[in-house]
Amino acid sequence: MRRSVLVAIAVAAIGVSAASSCTKRGDLDGVAEALNAALSGAPPRGVTRDVWATTARFYAARTGAPAWVDAKKPTKRSAAAVASLEGARKHALDPADYDAAGLLAERTKLTDAKDPKDASDDDRRSALAAFDVRLTTAMLSLAHDVALGRTSPGALDARWKARRAPPNLAAALEGAIGGNLDAWLDAVRPVHPEYAQLQQALVELAGVQQRGGWPRVDPRGLGRGRSSAAVLPLRQRLAAAGFLDDAAGTSKSPAFDDAVDAGVKAFQEHHGLKATGVVDATTAGAMNVSVDQRIAQVGLNLERWRWMPDELGARHLIVNIPRYHVIARENGRPVLDIRVVVGKVGNETPVFSGDMQTVVFSPYWNIPDTILTGETAPSVMKDRNYLAKNNIEVLRVSSRGAERVDPDDVDWNDDEALKQLSVRQKPGAQNALGHVKFLFPNPYDVYLHDTPADSLFSRQGRALSHGCVRVEEPETLANYVLRGYAEWPEEKILTAMNADEEQHVKLKDVIPVHIVYFTTWVDDDGGMHFQQDVYGYDARQLQKQARKDL
C-alpha cells in the first residue's frame, strides 16, 4: 500500500515539548493540544502500528512539542525534512511511498498562507499539527523501511527470519533535527559495508539508465576470431558494465578480438557463468537483462541486508546459496573461499544463522525419514543387498540402548514402522557425509559436510543436495576451524577423518555461520556480480512488492 495515504492523516500526537528559542511556549499550546488529540487515536490508514508507536515515542520524548512547525507556519527545518524523503532513492525505495510530493505541496500551502487570520485559530492549529505528525510519520516510515525492510522474509520461505535488532528510530530522528537531515538515514541503515557497496552500484546503474540503458546483444554464438556487425553492440554492452575500456567499447571494429574475448569472460565470471568467452544463448540472455531489472535486483538484495544481524562475528562463515560458496571472514575480510553444493529446488537450504559448536570426524549418517522412505526403502526392495553394499545398518533405539535389527525382518513398505527405526550409514569412504561434518545446532538439521561425490563441484549450478551444504575442501575447512588448537595438528585431523570411527570435537569458541541468499553483490574491486535466482526468491519478492503485499 502506497504511503501517499498519509495525506489522510488528520492529526495525531501525545504531548508537547520545549518550543524553539524564538517562539514563546504559550504560542504553541494550541498546536500541542491538537497533536495530543491526534496521537490518542488508532494509526491512520496506511501507517503500521509499529511506526505509529514510534511516532508516539518521538513526541513523548519531546514532551509533546511539534518538530516541524511553530505557532504560525512550518519551520525552515521542515523543508530539509521534506527534502530528506527524496533520500529513499538511495536505498532503492520510492519517495512517493512516503508522500514526498504531497508533503511538499502541503508545506508550500501552509507557508504561503498570507493571512493566517483568514482561518480560525483552531483550523490553523489543526492544520499545522496535522502537517507535523504527517511529516514525522512519513520520515519514521521511511526510516523503518531502510532499517528493517518493507517485506517479510517469511513471505519467501517460512523458515527465513529477520535477524536485525530494531534501531531506536525515534531517537535517531530527534538527534537529526538539530543536525544533518540529509544524512540521517545513514544512522539507521544496515551497518554492513556490503549495503553501502550496493548503494553505490545503484548509483552507477541509475547513470546507465539515464543514458538510455545498454544495447541488446545478438545470441549468435559469437566467439574469438569471428567478425560480425553483432560485435559492435557487444562492445557497447561490455563497456557499459565496465568490462571494456572506452577505446575498445567505442571501436567500430566488427572483430571479436582479444579485448572482447577477455571482456566476455569477465562478464561471465561476474554472472555465475562458465568463462568460455563464447556469447551463447545463456550469456546473451544475461547481457540482455535490462538495466531496470538489474536496478530492481539490487533493491531486492538491499532489502535482504536489512534482515541480517548487525553483528556477524569477528570470525565467521557465510554460505551464499546462489553463489555456491562458503567464505570464511575475519574482521570483514575473506580469508578462505570454498565451493559448496546446496539444496535442490524442493529441498531448499534454509536461510538462517547459527553457531558452529562441534566438528565430527568419520561421522555416521543417520538417514532422515524423508530419504529413508522415499529413497532407501525403495532401493532395498529392489536389491536386498543394497544395505550391505552401502555399509548401512538398522537399529532399534530404546531406553535400554540400541540393538541391531535384521533387515530381512523389516517391512520396507511400512513407512510408519520405518520411522520407528534408526537407519544409518557407517563411517567410511562411501558415507554420504564423507569424512567430516560441521555442526551448528538449528531447527532444520542442516550442517556443512564432506561428500564422496566430488564431481558435482565442477558444475556451475550446484543446487543438488537434500538441504545440507556439501563442502569441496573439507580438510581445509577443518584445519581452519581448528586453527590454534595445538592438540589438533593437520596430520591428526587427516588421521581422524579417515579413522572409520566417529569422533566429536567440541569447539572452544563457537564460530557463527550465516546462510544467506544474495543474488547480487559488489567485490573489492567494485565489480558488480549477479547470480541466478536458483530458488525463485527474487521473483517472489518482486511479486509481493508489486502487489504491495507487505
C-alpha positions in Angstrom: 0.0 0.0 0.0 1.5 3.3 -1.0 2.2 5.7 1.8 0.5 8.6 -0.1 -2.4 7.7 2.1 -0.6 9.6 4.7 -2.4 12.6 3.2 -5.4 11.4 5.1 -3.8 11.9 8.4 -6.0 14.3 10.3 -3.7 14.8 13.3 -2.1 12.8 16.0 0.3 13.0 18.9 0.9 12.7 22.5 2.4 15.6 24.0 4.4 18.7 23.6 7.9 19.8 24.4 10.1 22.8 24.6 9.5 25.4 21.8 12.2 27.0 19.8 14.1 29.8 21.4 12.4 32.4 19.1 8.8 31.3 19.9 7.1 31.7 23.2 5.8 28.5 24.8 2.3 29.8 25.0 2.1 30.3 21.3 2.4 26.6 20.7 0.0 25.3 23.3 -2.9 25.1 20.8 -0.7 23.2 18.3 0.4 20.9 21.1 -3.1 20.2 22.1 -4.0 19.3 18.5 -1.0 16.9 18.4 -2.2 15.3 21.6 -5.7 14.8 20.2 -4.4 13.3 17.0 -2.0 10.8 18.6 -4.5 9.4 21.0 -6.3 7.5 18.3 -5.6 4.5 16.1 -3.0 4.6 13.4 -4.1 6.3 10.2 -4.8 4.1 7.2 -1.5 3.0 5.6 0.6 3.6 8.8 1.7 0.4 10.6 1.2 0.1 14.3 5.0 -0.1 14.8 5.5 3.2 13.1 2.6 4.8 14.9 4.0 3.6 18.2 7.4 5.0 17.3 5.7 8.3 16.4 4.2 8.4 19.8 7.6 7.8 21.4 9.1 10.5 19.3 6.7 13.1 20.5 6.7 11.8 24.1 10.5 12.4 24.2 9.8 16.0 23.1 7.2 16.3 25.8 4.7 16.8 23.0 6.3 19.7 21.2 5.9 19.9 17.4 9.1 19.2 15.4 8.4 20.9 12.1 6.1 23.9 12.8 5.9 26.9 15.1 2.7 28.6 16.1 2.2 30.2 12.6 3.8 28.1 9.9 6.2 25.3 9.0 9.8 26.0 10.1 12.8 26.1 7.8 14.0 22.7 9.0 10.7 21.2 7.8 11.9 22.0 4.3 15.0 19.9 4.9 12.9 17.2 6.4 10.6 17.0 3.4 13.6 17.1 1.1 15.2 14.2 3.0 12.4 11.9 1.8 14.0 12.0 -1.6 16.8 10.1 0.0 14.6 7.0 -0.3 16.0 6.6 -3.8 19.5 5.9 -2.4 18.0 2.8 -0.7 16.0 1.6 -3.8 12.8 2.9 -2.2 10.3 5.3 -3.8 9.7 8.7 -2.3 6.1 8.6 -3.5 5.5 5.8 -1.0 6.3 8.3 1.8 4.1 11.1 0.3 7.1 13.3 -0.5 5.2 15.3 -3.2 2.1 15.7 -1.0 4.1 16.9 1.9 5.9 19.4 -0.2 2.7 20.7 -1.5 1.2 21.0 2.0 4.2 22.7 3.3 4.1 25.2 0.5 0.4 25.8 1.2 0.9 26.4 4.9 4.0 28.6 4.3 2.4 30.7 1.6 -0.8 31.4 3.5 -0.7 35.2 3.5 -3.1 35.9 6.4 -3.5 33.2 9.0 -6.4 35.1 10.3 -8.4 34.1 7.3 -8.9 30.7 9.0 -10.0 30.2 12.6 -7.3 29.7 15.2 -8.5 26.1 15.7 -8.3 25.3 12.0 -4.9 26.7 11.7 -3.6 24.8 14.7 -5.1 21.6 13.5 -3.6 22.1 10.0 -0.1 22.7 11.5 -0.4 19.8 13.9 -1.6 17.5 11.1 1.3 18.5 8.9 3.8 18.0 11.8 2.5 14.5 12.5 2.2 13.6 8.9 5.8 14.6 8.2 7.1 12.8 11.3 5.2 9.6 10.4 6.5 9.7 6.8 10.1 10.1 8.0 9.7 7.3 10.5 8.0 5.0 7.9 11.0 5.6 5.6 13.5 5.0 8.4 11.7 1.8 9.4 11.9 0.5 5.8 15.5 1.5 5.4 16.4 -0.1 8.7 14.2 -3.2 8.8 12.7 -3.6 5.4 9.3 -3.3 3.7 8.8 -7.0 3.1 8.9 -10.0 5.4 11.4 -12.8 4.7 8.8 -15.2 5.8 6.8 -14.4 2.7 9.6 -16.0 0.7 10.2 -19.0 3.0 8.5 -19.5 6.3 11.9 -20.6 7.8 13.6 -17.3 6.9 13.5 -14.9 9.8 14.5 -11.2 10.1 17.6 -11.1 12.3 18.3 -7.4 12.8 17.5 -5.8 16.2 15.4 -2.7 15.5 17.4 0.6 16.0 15.9 3.4 18.0 14.3 5.3 15.2 12.6 7.9 17.3 16.0 8.8 19.0 17.7 8.9 15.6 15.2 11.3 14.2 15.4 13.5 17.3 19.1 13.6 17.0 19.0 14.6 13.4 16.6 17.5 13.9 19.5 19.8 15.1 22.0 18.2 12.7 22.2 16.9 9.1 18.8 15.7 8.0 20.2 14.9 4.5 22.2 12.1 6.0 20.1 11.0 9.0 19.1 7.7 7.3 22.8 6.6 7.5 22.3 6.3 11.3 19.6 3.6 10.9 20.6 1.8 7.7 22.3 -1.6 7.9 25.9 -1.2 9.1 27.5 -3.7 6.7 29.8 -2.3 4.0 28.1 -4.6 1.5 25.0 -2.5 1.9 26.9 0.7 1.1 28.6 -1.0 -1.9 25.2 -2.0 -3.3 24.0 1.6 -2.8 27.0 2.7 -5.0 26.1 0.1 -7.5 22.6 1.6 -7.6 24.0 5.0 -8.4 26.1 3.6 -11.2 23.2 1.6 -12.7 21.0 4.7 -12.4 23.6 6.5 -14.5 23.4 3.8 -17.2 19.6 4.1 -17.0 19.7 7.8 -17.6 21.9 7.3 -20.6 19.3 5.1 -22.2 20.4 1.7 -20.8 22.6 -0.8 -22.7 22.1 -2.3 -26.2 20.8 -5.8 -26.8 23.2 -8.5 -27.8 22.5 -11.0 -30.6 22.8 -14.6 -29.2 24.6 -16.0 -32.2 27.3 -17.9 -30.6 29.9 -15.2 -31.2 33.4 -16.1 -30.2 37.0 -15.3 -30.6 38.2 -14.8 -34.1 34.7 -14.1 -35.5 33.9 -10.9 -37.3 30.3 -9.7 -37.4 28.3 -6.5 -37.1 26.8 -8.0 -34.0 30.2 -7.5 -32.2 29.5 -3.7 -32.2 26.6 -3.7 -29.7 28.5 -6.4 -27.8 31.4 -4.0 -27.4 29.0 -1.3 -26.1 27.3 -3.7 -23.7 30.7 -4.8 -22.2 31.8 -1.2 -21.9 28.6 -0.2 -20.2 29.3 -2.8 -17.5 33.0 -1.9 -17.2 34.4 -5.0 -18.9 35.9 -3.0 -21.8 37.7 0.3 -21.7 36.3 3.3 -23.6 38.5 2.9 -26.6 37.6 -0.8 -27.1 34.0 -0.1 -26.3 33.6 2.7 -28.9 35.6 1.0 -31.5 33.8 0.4 -34.8 35.7 -2.8 -35.4 33.5 -5.8 -36.0 36.3 -8.2 -34.9 35.8 -10.4 -31.9 39.4 -9.7 -30.8 41.4 -10.5 -27.6 39.9 -7.5 -25.8 36.3 -8.6 -26.5 37.2 -12.1 -25.6 38.6 -11.0 -22.2 35.6 -8.8 -21.6 33.1 -11.6 -22.3 35.0 -13.9 -20.0 35.0 -11.3 -17.2 31.2 -10.7 -17.8 30.6 -14.4 -17.5 32.6 -14.7 -14.3 30.6 -11.8 -12.8 27.3 -13.5 -13.7 27.9 -17.0 -12.4 28.5 -18.4 -15.9 31.4 -20.6 -17.2 34.0 -18.3 -18.6 34.2 -19.7 -22.1 34.4 -16.4 -24.0 31.6 -17.5 -26.2 28.4 -15.5 -26.4 26.0 -18.3 -26.4 22.2 -18.0 -25.6 22.8 -18.1 -21.9 25.4 -15.4 -21.9 23.4 -13.3 -24.3 20.4 -13.8 -22.0 22.3 -12.4 -19.0 23.6 -9.5 -21.1 20.0 -8.7 -22.3 18.6 -8.4 -18.8 17.6 -4.7 -18.8 19.2 -2.1 -16.6 15.8 -1.6 -15.0 15.7 -5.2 -14.0 19.2 -5.1 -12.6 18.3 -2.0 -10.5 15.3 -3.9 -9.1 17.6 -6.8 -8.3 19.9 -4.6 -6.4 16.9 -3.3 -4.5 15.9 -6.8 -3.5 19.3 -7.5 -2.1 19.5 -4.3 -0.2 16.3 -5.4 1.4 17.8 -8.7 2.4 20.7 -6.9 4.1 18.0 -5.2 6.3 17.1 -8.7 7.6 20.7 -9.5 8.6 22.0 -9.1 12.1 24.3 -6.2 12.7 27.0 -8.4 14.3 28.2 -11.2 12.2 31.1 -12.2 14.4 34.7 -11.2 14.2 35.4 -14.6 12.7 32.5 -16.2 10.8 31.4 -18.3 7.8 29.0 -17.1 5.2 27.3 -19.6 2.8 25.7 -17.7 -0.1 23.3 -20.1 -1.7 23.1 -18.6 -5.2 26.9 -18.2 -5.3 27.5 -21.8 -4.2 30.4 -20.8 -2.0 31.3 -20.8 1.7 33.5 -17.9 2.7 35.4 -17.6 6.0 35.8 -14.0 7.0 37.8 -12.3 9.7 37.0 -8.7 10.7 35.0 -8.4 7.5 37.8 -9.7 5.2 37.6 -13.0 3.3 40.4 -15.5 4.3 39.0 -18.7 2.8 36.7 -19.4 -0.2 35.4 -22.9 -0.9 32.9 -24.2 -3.4 29.8 -25.9 -2.0 26.7 -27.8 -3.1 23.4 -26.5 -1.6 19.8 -27.9 -1.5 18.0 -28.5 -4.7 14.6 -26.9 -5.6 12.1 -28.7 -3.4 14.8 -29.3 -0.7 15.9 -25.7 -0.4 18.7 -25.0 2.1 17.1 -22.6 4.6 18.4 -19.1 5.3 19.4 -18.7 8.9 22.2 -18.0 11.3 23.7 -20.5 13.8 26.9 -21.1 15.9 29.2 -23.8 14.9 30.0 -25.8 18.1 31.2 -29.2 17.0 33.3 -30.9 14.4 32.6 -34.6 13.9 35.3 -36.7 12.2 34.4 -40.0 10.5 30.7 -39.4 11.1 27.8 -41.8 10.9 25.0 -40.6 8.6 21.6 -41.0 10.3 19.3 -41.2 7.3 16.4 -38.8 7.6 12.9 -40.2 7.4 12.1 -38.5 4.1 15.2 -40.1 2.4 14.6 -43.4 4.2 11.0 -43.8 3.0 11.5 -42.0 -0.4 14.8 -43.4 -1.5 16.4 -46.0 0.8 13.4 -48.3 1.2 12.6 -48.5 -2.5 16.3 -49.3 -3.2 16.2 -52.1 -0.6 13.1 -53.6 -2.1 14.8 -53.6 -5.5 18.0 -55.0 -4.1 18.1 -56.9 -0.8 21.9 -56.4 -0.8 21.6 -52.6 -1.0 22.2 -52.0 2.7 25.3 -54.2 2.8 26.7 -52.7 -0.4 26.4 -49.2 1.1 27.5 -50.1 4.6 24.1 -49.2 6.1 22.8 -50.8 9.4 19.4 -50.8 11.0 18.9 -50.2 14.7 16.1 -50.1 17.2 16.7 -47.5 19.8 15.0 -47.6 23.2 15.7 -46.6 26.8 17.7 -49.8 27.1 20.0 -48.7 24.3 20.4 -49.6 20.7 20.0 -53.1 19.2 20.7 -54.2 15.6 17.8 -55.3 13.5 18.0 -57.9 10.7 17.0 -56.0 7.5 15.0 -59.1 6.5 12.8 -58.6 9.5 11.8 -55.1 8.4 8.7 -54.3 6.4 10.2 -51.8 4.0 6.7 -51.0 2.6 5.5 -49.7 6.0 6.6 -46.0 6.3 5.4 -45.6 9.8 7.2 -48.7 11.0 10.4 -47.5 9.3 10.2 -44.2 11.2 10.4 -46.2 14.5 13.8 -47.4 13.4 17.2 -45.8 13.2 18.9 -46.5 9.8 22.4 -45.2 9.5 25.4 -45.4 7.2 28.6 -46.3 9.0 31.8 -44.2 8.7 33.9 -44.8 5.7 34.7 -43.8 2.1 31.1 -44.5 1.0 29.5 -42.4 3.7 27.2 -39.7 2.3 28.7 -37.2 4.7 32.2 -38.0 3.7 34.9 -37.8 6.4 33.8 -34.9 8.5 30.8 -32.7 9.3 30.5 -29.3 11.0 27.5 -28.9 13.4 25.8 -25.6 14.2 22.5 -26.6 16.0 19.4 -25.4 14.3 15.7 -26.5 13.9 16.3 -27.7 10.3 19.0 -30.2 11.0 21.2 -28.5 8.4 25.0 -28.7 8.6 28.2 -28.5 6.5 29.8 -31.8 5.5 32.2 -33.6 3.2 30.9 -35.7 0.3 32.2 -38.6 -1.8 30.5 -37.0 -4.9 33.4 -34.7 -5.7 32.5 -34.4 -9.4 29.5 -32.2 -8.5 31.7 -29.3 -7.6 32.8 -28.9 -11.3 29.2 -27.8 -12.2 28.3 -24.2 -12.4 24.9 -24.6 -10.8 25.2 -26.7 -7.7 21.7 -26.8 -6.1 21.8 -30.6 -5.8 21.6 -31.7 -2.2 18.7 -32.6 0.1 19.3 -29.4 2.0 22.6 -29.7 3.8 25.7 -27.9 2.5 28.4 -30.1 1.0 31.9 -28.7 1.1 34.5 -29.3 -1.6 37.6 -28.9 0.6 36.6 -30.4 4.0 40.1 -30.9 5.2 40.9 -27.3 4.5 37.8 -26.2 6.4 38.6 -28.5 9.3 42.1 -27.1 9.6 40.7 -23.6 9.5 38.0 -24.3 12.2 40.6 -25.9 14.5 43.3 -23.4 13.8 45.1 -22.6 17.1 44.2 -26.0 18.6 47.6 -27.4 19.5 46.1 -30.8 20.1 44.8 -30.9 16.5 47.7 -30.5 14.1 47.0 -31.2 10.4 48.2 -34.7 10.4 45.9 -35.7 13.3 42.9 -34.1 11.6 43.7 -36.2 8.4 44.0 -39.3 10.5 40.7 -38.7 12.3 38.9 -38.1 9.0 40.0 -41.5 7.8 39.7 -43.4 11.1 36.3 -45.0 10.3 35.5 -44.3 14.0 33.3 -41.4 14.8 34.9 -38.7 17.0 33.4 -35.4 18.2 35.5 -32.3 18.8 33.8 -29.5 20.8 35.0 -26.1 19.8 36.4 -23.8 22.5 34.9 -20.8 20.8 31.9 -21.0 18.6 32.1 -19.8 15.0 28.9 -18.0 13.7 27.6 -19.5 10.4 25.3 -17.3 8.3 23.4 -19.0 5.4 22.3 -16.2 3.1 20.6 -15.6 -0.2 22.2 -12.7 -2.2 21.9 -12.7 -5.9 23.9 -9.6 -6.4 26.9 -8.1 -4.6 30.0 -5.9 -5.2 33.5 -7.3 -5.0 36.5 -5.4 -3.5 37.4 -4.1 -7.0 34.0 -2.5 -7.4 32.7 -5.2 -9.8 29.0 -6.0 -9.7 28.1 -9.7 -9.5 24.7 -11.1 -10.5 23.7 -14.7 -9.9 20.8 -16.9 -11.0 17.7 -16.8 -8.8 18.0 -20.5 -8.1 15.1 -20.7 -5.6 12.9 -18.1 -7.2 13.1 -15.8 -4.2 13.8 -12.7 -6.4 10.8 -13.3 -8.5 8.6 -14.0 -5.4 9.8 -10.8 -3.7 9.1 -8.7 -6.7 5.6 -10.1 -6.9 5.0 -9.2 -3.3 6.2 -5.7 -3.8 4.2 -5.2 -7.0 1.0 -6.2 -5.1 2.1 -4.1 -2.1 1.6 -7.4 -0.2 3.8 -6.4 2.7 
